[in-house]
């Protein structure tokens, strides 16, 4: 059986990133991404926006938390992950992007209190930010 799970999205952060640390010390950063799609329907220009939840791990998470902010344009490279759970309201599922790499796009002011140049950290991940040995499903 052939499987392939890879996604690349370019868009703007919808909220400031939130970084948490597991008991092991591994960083996990979550942020929202808005991606616009423009197209024509007949002679009329149309636009739709998709909103996606993203999750970065390890050093990539730390860099995202330090240098990204709401509105910042980024290119995200990662994979789709489906979370499933059940509660008193029934069964639920949600798809999010597990981030492998983040490329900072455009220029943006540094977040308040950040050290160093944000552009020096322009490529967070470098392809080496795999999820930690812990099972991400048990993280939160």
PyMOL commands that set and color helices and strands:
alter all, ss='L'
color gray80, all
select helices_A, chain A and resi 58-67+118-121+136-138
alter helices_A, ss='H'
color red, helices_A
select strands_A, chain A and resi 7-13+18-21+27-41+44-57+73-87+90-104+123-124
alter strands_A, ss='S'
color yellow, strands_A
deselect
rebuild
show_as cartoon
